[in-house]
Every structure is written in structure tokens, then in C-alpha cells.
């Protein structure tokens, strides 16, 4: 089963990203664009495998909105805009 990513737009503005049942065969897979403020990704690594130490380069960003993550384990979430 492939990971299903659904982007929700209201008046041509992306307001939500829904990621259902993350399942990837890739070692690292991101479901958002590199320029997005919030990065969503998944790792598929073997036990004992390590991520090489690395740094994230400084990037000046202007934030207009607050980003929020809601993780639903079971049930449903209703959002009204």
C-alpha cells in the first residue's frame, strides 16, 4: 500500500495536509515540498541503522501563520473553515 497524501485547499490556499497510513519502501521519503514551512517525512530503516550526523543550513524565513500538527490515532476529526 502506498502512502496517501491529500492536500486540502480553501479558496486556493492550502490549509491542511492529510497523510494516511504512512507506508514507504524508500529509506527516506518526504511528503511535502522542500520549500514548505512544515516538513512531513517517513524513514524506513533497519534496526541499528543510523542517520549520518548533519546540519540544516540557516534559512531566513518569514512566518505569516502558525503551523499545527494534529495526530489522530483512532476515530475522526471534523474541521470547519
Secondary structure, 3 states (H helix, E strand, C coil): CCCEEEEEEECCEEEEEEEECCCCCCCEEECCCCCCCCCCEEECCCCCCCCCCCCCCCCCCCCCCCCCCCCCCCCCCCCCC
